[in-house]
């Protein structure tokens, strides 16, 4: 199966498919055998590298949203 990565608007990266996830030291991160995982991209999750929904509490704006907002203000 092809791995599919979806950038959710102002939310996590959803990763679908069979992957091996590694931490910065190269150690394998257990994904619980799930076929879809959500990876944090706001930096605020307490369960990094996984998303815990903190982005909604922080008002996280994804880069593409922030760029569009900045250009609209010009």
mmCIF file of the N, C-alpha and C atoms, coordinates in Angstrom:
data_MODEL
# 
_entry.id   MODEL 
# 
loop_
_atom_site.group_PDB 
_atom_site.id 
_atom_site.type_symbol 
_atom_site.label_atom_id 
_atom_site.label_alt_id 
_atom_site.label_comp_id 
_atom_site.label_asym_id 
_atom_site.label_entity_id 
_atom_site.label_seq_id 
_atom_site.pdbx_PDB_ins_code 
_atom_site.Cartn_x 
_atom_site.Cartn_y 
_atom_site.Cartn_z 
_atom_site.occupancy 
_atom_site.B_iso_or_equiv 
_atom_site.pdbx_formal_charge 
_atom_site.auth_seq_id 
_atom_site.auth_comp_id 
_atom_site.auth_asym_id 
_atom_site.auth_atom_id 
_atom_site.pdbx_PDB_model_num 
ATOM 1   N N  . UNK A 1 1  ? 0.841  -1.188 0.000  1.00 0.00 ? 1  UNK A N  1 
ATOM 2   C CA . UNK A 1 1  ? 0.000  0.000  0.000  1.00 0.00 ? 1  UNK A CA 1 
ATOM 3   C C  . UNK A 1 1  ? 0.883  1.247  0.000  1.00 0.00 ? 1  UNK A C  1 
ATOM 4   N N  . UNK A 1 2  ? 0.527  2.214  -0.784 1.00 0.00 ? 2  UNK A N  1 
ATOM 5   C CA . UNK A 1 2  ? 1.223  3.484  -0.830 1.00 0.00 ? 2  UNK A CA 1 
ATOM 6   C C  . UNK A 1 2  ? 0.927  4.265  0.442  1.00 0.00 ? 2  UNK A C  1 
ATOM 7   N N  . UNK A 1 3  ? 1.941  4.899  1.005  1.00 0.00 ? 3  UNK A N  1 
ATOM 8   C CA . UNK A 1 3  ? 1.756  5.750  2.169  1.00 0.00 ? 3  UNK A CA 1 
ATOM 9   C C  . UNK A 1 3  ? 1.178  7.079  1.703  1.00 0.00 ? 3  UNK A C  1 
ATOM 10  N N  . UNK A 1 4  ? 0.178  7.553  2.447  1.00 0.00 ? 4  UNK A N  1 
ATOM 11  C CA . UNK A 1 4  ? -0.479 8.811  2.112  1.00 0.00 ? 4  UNK A CA 1 
ATOM 12  C C  . UNK A 1 4  ? -0.333 9.744  3.309  1.00 0.00 ? 4  UNK A C  1 
ATOM 13  N N  . UNK A 1 5  ? 0.112  10.985 3.066  1.00 0.00 ? 5  UNK A N  1 
ATOM 14  C CA . UNK A 1 5  ? 0.251  11.982 4.115  1.00 0.00 ? 5  UNK A CA 1 
ATOM 15  C C  . UNK A 1 5  ? -0.658 13.156 3.778  1.00 0.00 ? 5  UNK A C  1 
ATOM 16  N N  . UNK A 1 6  ? -1.521 13.479 4.713  1.00 0.00 ? 6  UNK A N  1 
ATOM 17  C CA . UNK A 1 6  ? -2.498 14.553 4.523  1.00 0.00 ? 6  UNK A CA 1 
ATOM 18  C C  . UNK A 1 6  ? -2.226 15.630 5.564  1.00 0.00 ? 6  UNK A C  1 
ATOM 19  N N  . UNK A 1 7  ? -1.996 16.859 5.127  1.00 0.00 ? 7  UNK A N  1 
ATOM 20  C CA . UNK A 1 7  ? -1.838 17.984 6.042  1.00 0.00 ? 7  UNK A CA 1 
ATOM 21  C C  . UNK A 1 7  ? -3.230 18.525 6.343  1.00 0.00 ? 7  UNK A C  1 
ATOM 22  N N  . UNK A 1 8  ? -3.702 18.274 7.554  1.00 0.00 ? 8  UNK A N  1 
ATOM 23  C CA . UNK A 1 8  ? -5.030 18.772 7.949  1.00 0.00 ? 8  UNK A CA 1 
ATOM 24  C C  . UNK A 1 8  ? -4.967 20.283 8.137  1.00 0.00 ? 8  UNK A C  1 
ATOM 25  N N  . UNK A 1 9  ? -5.987 21.016 7.727  1.00 0.00 ? 9  UNK A N  1 
ATOM 26  C CA . UNK A 1 9  ? -5.968 22.472 7.893  1.00 0.00 ? 9  UNK A CA 1 
ATOM 27  C C  . UNK A 1 9  ? -5.782 22.839 9.370  1.00 0.00 ? 9  UNK A C  1 
ATOM 28  N N  . UNK A 1 10 ? -4.695 23.542 9.664  1.00 0.00 ? 10 UNK A N  1 
ATOM 29  C CA . UNK A 1 10 ? -4.393 23.977 11.028 1.00 0.00 ? 10 UNK A CA 1 
ATOM 30  C C  . UNK A 1 10 ? -4.394 22.838 12.038 1.00 0.00 ? 10 UNK A C  1 
ATOM 31  N N  . UNK A 1 11 ? -4.046 21.655 11.572 1.00 0.00 ? 11 UNK A N  1 
ATOM 32  C CA . UNK A 1 11 ? -4.024 20.482 12.436 1.00 0.00 ? 11 UNK A CA 1 
ATOM 33  C C  . UNK A 1 11 ? -2.837 19.595 12.129 1.00 0.00 ? 11 UNK A C  1 
ATOM 34  N N  . UNK A 1 12 ? -2.949 18.325 12.477 1.00 0.00 ? 12 UNK A N  1 
ATOM 35  C CA . UNK A 1 12 ? -1.812 17.409 12.344 1.00 0.00 ? 12 UNK A CA 1 
ATOM 36  C C  . UNK A 1 12 ? -1.604 16.923 10.913 1.00 0.00 ? 12 UNK A C  1 
ATOM 37  N N  . UNK A 1 13 ? -0.499 16.221 10.732 1.00 0.00 ? 13 UNK A N  1 
ATOM 38  C CA . UNK A 1 13 ? -0.284 15.445 9.521  1.00 0.00 ? 13 UNK A CA 1 
ATOM 39  C C  . UNK A 1 13 ? -0.899 14.080 9.772  1.00 0.00 ? 13 UNK A C  1 
ATOM 40  N N  . UNK A 1 14 ? -1.819 13.665 8.936  1.00 0.00 ? 14 UNK A N  1 
ATOM 41  C CA . UNK A 1 14 ? -2.364 12.311 9.013  1.00 0.00 ? 14 UNK A CA 1 
ATOM 42  C C  . UNK A 1 14 ? -1.546 11.433 8.087  1.00 0.00 ? 14 UNK A C  1 
ATOM 43  N N  . UNK A 1 15 ? -1.036 10.339 8.625  1.00 0.00 ? 15 UNK A N  1 
ATOM 44  C CA . UNK A 1 15 ? -0.219 9.422  7.852  1.00 0.00 ? 15 UNK A CA 1 
ATOM 45  C C  . UNK A 1 15 ? -0.971 8.103  7.754  1.00 0.00 ? 15 UNK A C  1 
ATOM 46  N N  . UNK A 1 16 ? -1.304 7.706  6.533  1.00 0.00 ? 16 UNK A N  1 
ATOM 47  C CA . UNK A 1 16 ? -2.048 6.473  6.293  1.00 0.00 ? 16 UNK A CA 1 
ATOM 48  C C  . UNK A 1 16 ? -1.150 5.480  5.574  1.00 0.00 ? 16 UNK A C  1 
ATOM 49  N N  . UNK A 1 17 ? -1.150 4.259  6.053  1.00 0.00 ? 17 UNK A N  1 
ATOM 50  C CA . UNK A 1 17 ? -0.354 3.219  5.424  1.00 0.00 ? 17 UNK A CA 1 
ATOM 51  C C  . UNK A 1 17 ? 0.660  2.651  6.394  1.00 0.00 ? 17 UNK A C  1 
ATOM 52  N N  . UNK A 1 18 ? 1.366  1.638  5.934  1.00 0.00 ? 18 UNK A N  1 
ATOM 53  C CA . UNK A 1 18 ? 2.343  0.961  6.777  1.00 0.00 ? 18 UNK A CA 1 
ATOM 54  C C  . UNK A 1 18 ? 3.649  1.739  6.766  1.00 0.00 ? 18 UNK A C  1 
ATOM 55  N N  . UNK A 1 19 ? 4.063  2.231  7.937  1.00 0.00 ? 19 UNK A N  1 
ATOM 56  C CA . UNK A 1 19 ? 5.300  3.001  8.046  1.00 0.00 ? 19 UNK A CA 1 
ATOM 57  C C  . UNK A 1 19 ? 6.112  2.514  9.239  1.00 0.00 ? 19 UNK A C  1 
ATOM 58  N N  . UNK A 1 20 ? 7.365  2.891  9.256  1.00 0.00 ? 20 UNK A N  1 
ATOM 59  C CA . UNK A 1 20 ? 8.188  2.741  10.451 1.00 0.00 ? 20 UNK A CA 1 
ATOM 60  C C  . UNK A 1 20 ? 8.553  4.144  10.886 1.00 0.00 ? 20 UNK A C  1 
ATOM 61  N N  . UNK A 1 21 ? 8.199  4.504  12.106 1.00 0.00 ? 21 UNK A N  1 
ATOM 62  C CA . UNK A 1 21 ? 8.464  5.828  12.647 1.00 0.00 ? 21 UNK A CA 1 
ATOM 63  C C  . UNK A 1 21 ? 9.657  5.739  13.594 1.00 0.00 ? 21 UNK A C  1 
ATOM 64  N N  . UNK A 1 22 ? 10.608 6.656  13.434 1.00 0.00 ? 22 UNK A N  1 
ATOM 65  C CA . UNK A 1 22 ? 11.805 6.664  14.276 1.00 0.00 ? 22 UNK A CA 1 
ATOM 66  C C  . UNK A 1 22 ? 11.943 8.006  14.977 1.00 0.00 ? 22 UNK A C  1 
ATOM 67  N N  . UNK A 1 23 ? 12.501 7.974  16.202 1.00 0.00 ? 23 UNK A N  1 
ATOM 68  C CA . UNK A 1 23 ? 12.766 9.211  16.935 1.00 0.00 ? 23 UNK A CA 1 
ATOM 69  C C  . UNK A 1 23 ? 14.114 9.784  16.467 1.00 0.00 ? 23 UNK A C  1 
ATOM 70  N N  . UNK A 1 24 ? 14.527 10.942 16.997 1.00 0.00 ? 24 UNK A N  1 
ATOM 71  C CA . UNK A 1 24 ? 15.784 11.547 16.539 1.00 0.00 ? 24 UNK A CA 1 
ATOM 72  C C  . UNK A 1 24 ? 17.034 10.684 16.732 1.00 0.00 ? 24 UNK A C  1 
ATOM 73  N N  . UNK A 1 25 ? 16.965 9.717  17.634 1.00 0.00 ? 25 UNK A N  1 
ATOM 74  C CA . UNK A 1 25 ? 18.122 8.837  17.849 1.00 0.00 ? 25 UNK A CA 1 
ATOM 75  C C  . UNK A 1 25 ? 18.099 7.621  16.938 1.00 0.00 ? 25 UNK A C  1 
ATOM 76  N N  . UNK A 1 26 ? 17.027 7.473  16.163 1.00 0.00 ? 26 UNK A N  1 
ATOM 77  C CA . UNK A 1 26 ? 16.893 6.324  15.282 1.00 0.00 ? 26 UNK A CA 1 
ATOM 78  C C  . UNK A 1 26 ? 16.133 5.168  15.902 1.00 0.00 ? 26 UNK A C  1 
ATOM 79  N N  . UNK A 1 27 ? 15.700 5.333  17.161 1.00 0.00 ? 27 UNK A N  1 
ATOM 80  C CA . UNK A 1 27 ? 14.924 4.284  17.829 1.00 0.00 ? 27 UNK A CA 1 
ATOM 81  C C  . UNK A 1 27 ? 13.510 4.251  17.260 1.00 0.00 ? 27 UNK A C  1 
ATOM 82  N N  . UNK A 1 28 ? 12.988 3.073  17.116 1.00 0.00 ? 28 UNK A N  1 
ATOM 83  C CA . UNK A 1 28 ? 11.652 2.903  16.561 1.00 0.00 ? 28 UNK A CA 1 
ATOM 84  C C  . UNK A 1 28 ? 10.597 3.388  17.559 1.00 0.00 ? 28 UNK A C  1 
ATOM 85  N N  . UNK A 1 29 ? 9.616  4.136  17.048 1.00 0.00 ? 29 UNK A N  1 
ATOM 86  C CA . UNK A 1 29 ? 8.495  4.614  17.848 1.00 0.00 ? 29 UNK A CA 1 
ATOM 87  C C  . UNK A 1 29 ? 7.307  3.703  17.563 1.00 0.00 ? 29 UNK A C  1 
ATOM 88  N N  . UNK A 1 30 ? 6.759  3.100  18.605 1.00 0.00 ? 30 UNK A N  1 
ATOM 89  C CA . UNK A 1 30 ? 5.634  2.175  18.450 1.00 0.00 ? 30 UNK A CA 1 
ATOM 90  C C  . UNK A 1 30 ? 4.373  2.949  18.062 1.00 0.00 ? 30 UNK A C  1 
ATOM 91  N N  . UNK A 1 31 ? 3.731  2.529  16.994 1.00 0.00 ? 31 UNK A N  1 
ATOM 92  C CA . UNK A 1 31 ? 2.523  3.201  16.509 1.00 0.00 ? 31 UNK A CA 1 
ATOM 93  C C  . UNK A 1 31 ? 1.252  2.448  16.864 1.00 0.00 ? 31 UNK A C  1 
ATOM 94  N N  . UNK A 1 32 ? 1.383  1.407  17.655 1.00 0.00 ? 32 UNK A N  1 
ATOM 95  C CA . UNK A 1 32 ? 0.201  0.676  18.109 1.00 0.00 ? 32 UNK A CA 1 
ATOM 96  C C  . UNK A 1 32 ? -0.476 -0.141 17.027 1.00 0.00 ? 32 UNK A C  1 
ATOM 97  N N  . UNK A 1 33 ? 0.215  -0.366 15.915 1.00 0.00 ? 33 UNK A N  1 
ATOM 98  C CA . UNK A 1 33 ? -0.368 -1.164 14.843 1.00 0.00 ? 33 UNK A CA 1 
ATOM 99  C C  . UNK A 1 33 ? -1.484 -0.461 14.091 1.00 0.00 ? 33 UNK A C  1 
ATOM 100 N N  . UNK A 1 34 ? -1.655 0.827  14.328 1.00 0.00 ? 34 UNK A N  1 
ATOM 101 C CA . UNK A 1 34 ? -2.714 1.588  13.649 1.00 0.00 ? 34 UNK A CA 1 
ATOM 102 C C  . UNK A 1 34 ? -2.363 1.809  12.185 1.00 0.00 ? 34 UNK A C  1 
ATOM 103 N N  . UNK A 1 35 ? -3.380 1.838  11.338 1.00 0.00 ? 35 UNK A N  1 
ATOM 104 C CA . UNK A 1 35 ? -3.144 2.076  9.911  1.00 0.00 ? 35 UNK A CA 1 
ATOM 105 C C  . UNK A 1 35 ? -3.110 3.572  9.600  1.00 0.00 ? 35 UNK A C  1 
ATOM 106 N N  . UNK A 1 36 ? -3.571 4.413  10.534 1.00 0.00 ? 36 UNK A N  1 
ATOM 107 C CA . UNK A 1 36 ? -3.512 5.866  10.383 1.00 0.00 ? 36 UNK A CA 1 
ATOM 108 C C  . UNK A 1 36 ? -3.023 6.460  11.695 1.00 0.00 ? 36 UNK A C  1 
ATOM 109 N N  . UNK A 1 37 ? -2.037 7.350  11.604 1.00 0.00 ? 37 UNK A N  1 
ATOM 110 C CA . UNK A 1 37 ? -1.568 8.058  12.784 1.00 0.00 ? 37 UNK A CA 1 
ATOM 111 C C  . UNK A 1 37 ? -1.606 9.557  12.504 1.00 0.00 ? 37 UNK A C  1 
ATOM 112 N N  . UNK A 1 38 ? -1.723 10.359 13.555 1.00 0.00 ? 38 UNK A N  1 
ATOM 113 C CA . UNK A 1 38 ? -1.719 11.817 13.433 1.00 0.00 ? 38 UNK A CA 1 
ATOM 114 C C  . UNK A 1 38 ? -0.452 12.335 14.091 1.00 0.00 ? 38 UNK A C  1 
ATOM 115 N N  . UNK A 1 39 ? 0.374  13.019 13.313 1.00 0.00 ? 39 UNK A N  1 
ATOM 116 C CA . UNK A 1 39 ? 1.628  13.565 13.817 1.00 0.00 ? 39 UNK A CA 1 
ATOM 117 C C  . UNK A 1 39 ? 1.476  15.058 14.082 1.00 0.00 ? 39 UNK A C  1 
ATOM 118 N N  . UNK A 1 40 ? 1.954  15.487 15.252 1.00 0.00 ? 40 UNK A N  1 
ATOM 119 C CA . UNK A 1 40 ? 1.879  16.886 15.663 1.00 0.00 ? 40 UNK A CA 1 
ATOM 120 C C  . UNK A 1 40 ? 2.697  17.758 14.731 1.00 0.00 ? 40 UNK A C  1 
ATOM 121 N N  . UNK A 1 41 ? 2.162  18.913 14.383 1.00 0.00 ? 41 UNK A N  1 
ATOM 122 C CA . UNK A 1 41 ? 2.973  19.897 13.667 1.00 0.00 ? 41 UNK A CA 1 
ATOM 123 C C  . UNK A 1 41 ? 2.899  21.272 14.306 1.00 0.00 ? 41 UNK A C  1 
ATOM 124 N N  . UNK A 1 42 ? 2.159  21.391 15.437 1.00 0.00 ? 42 UNK A N  1 
ATOM 125 C CA . UNK A 1 42 ? 2.100  22.675 16.135 1.00 0.00 ? 42 UNK A CA 1 
ATOM 126 C C  . UNK A 1 42 ? 3.196  22.796 17.184 1.00 0.00 ? 42 UNK A C  1 
ATOM 127 N N  . UNK A 1 43 ? 3.765  21.669 17.612 1.00 0.00 ? 43 UNK A N  1 
ATOM 128 C CA . UNK A 1 43 ? 4.816  21.675 18.615 1.00 0.00 ? 43 UNK A CA 1 
ATOM 129 C C  . UNK A 1 43 ? 4.315  21.642 20.048 1.00 0.00 ? 43 UNK A C  1 
ATOM 130 N N  . UNK A 1 44 ? 2.999  21.672 20.258 1.00 0.00 ? 44 UNK A N  1 
ATOM 131 C CA . UNK A 1 44 ? 2.460  21.751 21.606 1.00 0.00 ? 44 UNK A CA 1 
ATOM 132 C C  . UNK A 1 44 ? 1.972  20.453 22.205 1.00 0.00 ? 44 UNK A C  1 
ATOM 133 N N  . UNK A 1 45 ? 1.960  19.387 21.455 1.00 0.00 ? 45 UNK A N  1 
ATOM 134 C CA . UNK A 1 45 ? 1.433  18.115 21.942 1.00 0.00 ? 45 UNK A CA 1 
ATOM 135 C C  . UNK A 1 45 ? 2.245  17.579 23.109 1.00 0.00 ? 45 UNK A C  1 
ATOM 136 N N  . UNK A 1 46 ? 1.554  17.006 24.087 1.00 0.00 ? 46 UNK A N  1 
ATOM 137 C CA . UNK A 1 46 ? 2.243  16.352 25.203 1.00 0.00 ? 46 UNK A CA 1 
ATOM 138 C C  . UNK A 1 46 ? 2.531  14.895 24.881 1.00 0.00 ? 46 UNK A C  1 
ATOM 139 N N  . UNK A 1 47 ? 2.095  14.433 23.711 1.00 0.00 ? 47 UNK A N  1 
ATOM 140 C CA . UNK A 1 47 ? 2.321  13.050 23.292 1.00 0.00 ? 47 UNK A CA 1 
ATOM 141 C C  . UNK A 1 47 ? 3.151  12.994 22.009 1.00 0.00 ? 47 UNK A C  1 
ATOM 142 N N  . UNK A 1 48 ? 4.041  13.982 21.832 1.00 0.00 ? 48 UNK A N  1 
ATOM 143 C CA . UNK A 1 48 ? 4.872  14.020 20.625 1.00 0.00 ? 48 UNK A CA 1 
ATOM 144 C C  . UNK A 1 48 ? 5.536  12.676 20.383 1.00 0.00 ? 48 UNK A C  1 
ATOM 145 N N  . UNK A 1 49 ? 5.646  12.232 19.181 1.00 0.00 ? 49 UNK A N  1 
ATOM 146 C CA . UNK A 1 49 ? 5.388  12.968 17.951 1.00 0.00 ? 49 UNK A CA 1 
ATOM 147 C C  . UNK A 1 49 ? 3.921  12.948 17.525 1.00 0.00 ? 49 UNK A C  1 
ATOM 148 N N  . UNK A 1 50 ? 3.057  12.358 18.350 1.00 0.00 ? 50 UNK A N  1 
ATOM 149 C CA . UNK A 1 50 ? 1.649  12.227 17.986 1.00 0.00 ? 50 UNK A CA 1 
ATOM 150 C C  . UNK A 1 50 ? 0.859  13.472 18.385 1.00 0.00 ? 50 UNK A C  1 
ATOM 151 N N  . UNK A 1 51 ? -0.195 13.727 17.661 1.00 0.00 ? 51 UNK A N  1 
ATOM 152 C CA . UNK A 1 51 ? -1.088 14.844 17.946 1.00 0.00 ? 51 UNK A CA 1 
ATOM 153 C C  . UNK A 1 51 ? -2.008 14.484 19.114 1.00 0.00 ? 51 UNK A C  1 
ATOM 154 N N  . UNK A 1 52 ? -2.207 15.449 20.025 1.00 0.00 ? 52 UNK A N  1 
ATOM 155 C CA . UNK A 1 52 ? -3.162 15.247 21.113 1.00 0.00 ? 52 UNK A CA 1 
ATOM 156 C C  . UNK A 1 52 ? -4.279 16.288 21.097 1.00 0.00 ? 52 UNK A C  1 
ATOM 157 N N  . UNK A 1 53 ? -4.366 17.066 20.025 1.00 0.00 ? 53 UNK A N  1 
ATOM 158 C CA . UNK A 1 53 ? -5.422 18.065 19.882 1.00 0.00 ? 53 UNK A CA 1 
ATOM 159 C C  . UNK A 1 53 ? -5.060 19.437 20.429 1.00 0.00 ? 53 UNK A C  1 
ATOM 160 N N  . UNK A 1 54 ? -3.860 19.598 20.960 1.00 0.00 ? 54 UNK A N  1 
ATOM 161 C CA . UNK A 1 54 ? -3.449 20.870 21.546 1.00 0.00 ? 54 UNK A CA 1 
ATOM 162 C C  . UNK A 1 54 ? -3.499 22.014 20.541 1.00 0.00 ? 54 UNK A C  1 
ATOM 163 N N  . UNK A 1 55 ? -3.312 21.715 19.255 1.00 0.00 ? 55 UNK A N  1 
ATOM 164 C CA . UNK A 1 55 ? -3.316 22.766 18.229 1.00 0.00 ? 55 UNK A CA 1 
ATOM 165 C C  . UNK A 1 55 ? -4.584 23.616 18.288 1.00 0.00 ? 55 UNK A C  1 
ATOM 166 N N  . UNK A 1 56 ? -5.711 23.002 18.606 1.00 0.00 ? 56 UNK A N  1 
ATOM 167 C CA . UNK A 1 56 ? -6.961 23.759 18.652 1.00 0.00 ? 56 UNK A CA 1 
ATOM 168 C C  . UNK A 1 56 ? -6.995 24.705 19.849 1.00 0.00 ? 56 UNK A C  1 
ATOM 169 N N  . UNK A 1 57 ? -6.358 24.328 20.951 1.00 0.00 ? 57 UNK A N  1 
ATOM 170 C CA . UNK A 1 57 ? -6.304 25.191 22.140 1.00 0.00 ? 57 UNK A CA 1 
ATOM 171 C C  . UNK A 1 57 ? -5.327 26.346 21.936 1.00 0.00 ? 57 UNK A C  1 
ATOM 172 N N  . UNK A 1 58 ? -4.271 26.113 21.152 1.00 0.00 ? 58 UNK A N  1 
ATOM 173 C CA . UNK A 1 58 ? -3.243 27.121 20.921 1.00 0.00 ? 58 UNK A CA 1 
ATOM 174 C C  . UNK A 1 58 ? -3.615 28.102 19.819 1.00 0.00 ? 58 UNK A C  1 
ATOM 175 N N  . UNK A 1 59 ? -4.627 27.762 19.023 1.00 0.00 ? 59 UNK A N  1 
ATOM 176 C CA . UNK A 1 59 ? -4.973 28.593 17.869 1.00 0.00 ? 59 UNK A CA 1 
ATOM 177 C C  . UNK A 1 59 ? -3.932 28.467 16.767 1.00 0.00 ? 59 UNK A C  1 
ATOM 178 N N  . UNK A 1 60 ? -3.318 27.271 16.655 1.00 0.00 ? 60 UNK A N  1 
ATOM 179 C CA . UNK A 1 60 ? -2.282 27.019 15.656 1.00 0.00 ? 60 UNK A CA 1 
ATOM 180 C C  . UNK A 1 60 ? -2.779 27.332 14.258 1.00 0.00 ? 60 UNK A C  1 
ATOM 181 N N  . UNK A 1 61 ? -1.953 28.053 13.526 1.00 0.00 ? 61 UNK A N  1 
ATOM 182 C CA . UNK A 1 61 ? -2.214 28.341 12.118 1.00 0.00 ? 61 UNK A CA 1 
ATOM 183 C C  . UNK A 1 61 ? -1.100 27.713 11.305 1.00 0.00 ? 61 UNK A C  1 
ATOM 184 N N  . UNK A 1 62 ? -1.462 26.828 10.405 1.00 0.00 ? 62 UNK A N  1 
ATOM 185 C CA . UNK A 1 62 ? -0.479 26.181 9.545  1.00 0.00 ? 62 UNK A CA 1 
ATOM 186 C C  . UNK A 1 62 ? 0.204  27.228 8.676  1.00 0.00 ? 62 UNK A C  1 
ATOM 187 N N  . UNK A 1 63 ? 1.405  26.934 8.251  1.00 0.00 ? 63 UNK A N  1 
ATOM 188 C CA . UNK A 1 63 ? 2.201  27.894 7.476  1.00 0.00 ? 63 UNK A CA 1 
ATOM 189 C C  . UNK A 1 63 ? 1.436  28.417 6.269  1.00 0.00 ? 63 UNK A C  1 
ATOM 190 N N  . UNK A 1 64 ? 0.760  27.542 5.547  1.00 0.00 ? 64 UNK A N  1 
ATOM 191 C CA . UNK A 1 64 ? 0.043  28.007 4.360  1.00 0.00 ? 64 UNK A CA 1 
ATOM 192 C C  . UNK A 1 64 ? -1.069 28.979 4.730  1.00 0.00 ? 64 UNK A C  1 
ATOM 193 N N  . UNK A 1 65 ? -1.706 28.787 5.886  1.00 0.00 ? 65 UNK A N  1 
ATOM 194 C CA . UNK A 1 65 ? -2.745 29.713 6.337  1.00 0.00 ? 65 UNK A CA 1 
ATOM 195 C C  . UNK A 1 65 ? -2.132 31.038 6.767  1.00 0.00 ? 65 UNK A C  1 
ATOM 196 N N  . UNK A 1 66 ? -1.004 30.982 7.466  1.00 0.00 ? 66 UNK A N  1 
ATOM 197 C CA . UNK A 1 66 ? -0.337 32.195 7.927  1.00 0.00 ? 66 UNK A CA 1 
ATOM 198 C C  . UNK A 1 66 ? 0.142  33.035 6.747  1.00 0.00 ? 66 UNK A C  1 
ATOM 199 N N  . UNK A 1 67 ? 0.691  32.401 5.720  1.00 0.00 ? 67 UNK A N  1 
ATOM 200 C CA . UNK A 1 67 ? 1.165  33.117 4.539  1.00 0.00 ? 67 UNK A CA 1 
ATOM 201 C C  . UNK A 1 67 ? -0.015 33.792 3.837  1.00 0.00 ? 67 UNK A C  1 
ATOM 202 N N  . UNK A 1 68 ? -1.108 33.077 3.683  1.00 0.00 ? 68 UNK A N  1 
ATOM 203 C CA . UNK A 1 68 ? -2.291 33.651 3.017  1.00 0.00 ? 68 UNK A CA 1 
ATOM 204 C C  . UNK A 1 68 ? -2.821 34.853 3.803  1.00 0.00 ? 68 UNK A C  1 
ATOM 205 N N  . UNK A 1 69 ? -2.836 34.768 5.128  1.00 0.00 ? 69 UNK A N  1 
ATOM 206 C CA . UNK A 1 69 ? -3.326 35.862 5.950  1.00 0.00 ? 69 UNK A CA 1 
ATOM 207 C C  . UNK A 1 69 ? -2.404 37.073 5.831  1.00 0.00 ? 69 UNK A C  1 
ATOM 208 N N  . UNK A 1 70 ? -1.106 36.856 5.834  1.00 0.00 ? 70 UNK A N  1 
ATOM 209 C CA . UNK A 1 70 ? -0.142 37.958 5.725  1.00 0.00 ? 70 UNK A CA 1 
ATOM 210 C C  . UNK A 1 70 ? -0.270 38.656 4.375  1.00 0.00 ? 70 UNK A C  1 
ATOM 211 N N  . UNK A 1 71 ? -0.460 37.896 3.305  1.00 0.00 ? 71 UNK A N  1 
ATOM 212 C CA . UNK A 1 71 ? -0.595 38.481 1.984  1.00 0.00 ? 71 UNK A CA 1 
ATOM 213 C C  . UNK A 1 71 ? -1.898 39.261 1.844  1.00 0.00 ? 71 UNK A C  1 
ATOM 214 N N  . UNK A 1 72 ? -2.955 38.790 2.513  1.00 0.00 ? 72 UNK A N  1 
ATOM 215 C CA . UNK A 1 72 ? -4.250 39.456 2.450  1.00 0.00 ? 72 UNK A CA 1 
ATOM 216 C C  . UNK A 1 72 ? -4.199 40.819 3.157  1.00 0.00 ? 72 UNK A C  1 
ATOM 217 N N  . UNK A 1 73 ? -3.300 40.972 4.131  1.00 0.00 ? 73 UNK A N  1 
ATOM 218 C CA . UNK A 1 73 ? -3.192 42.232 4.887  1.00 0.00 ? 73 UNK A CA 1 
ATOM 219 C C  . UNK A 1 73 ? -2.415 43.292 4.125  1.00 0.00 ? 73 UNK A C  1 
ATOM 220 N N  . UNK A 1 74 ? -1.700 42.908 3.058  1.00 0.00 ? 74 UNK A N  1 
ATOM 221 C CA . UNK A 1 74 ? -0.898 43.874 2.292  1.00 0.00 ? 74 UNK A CA 1 
ATOM 222 C C  . UNK A 1 74 ? -1.755 44.778 1.461  1.00 0.00 ? 74 UNK A C  1 
# 
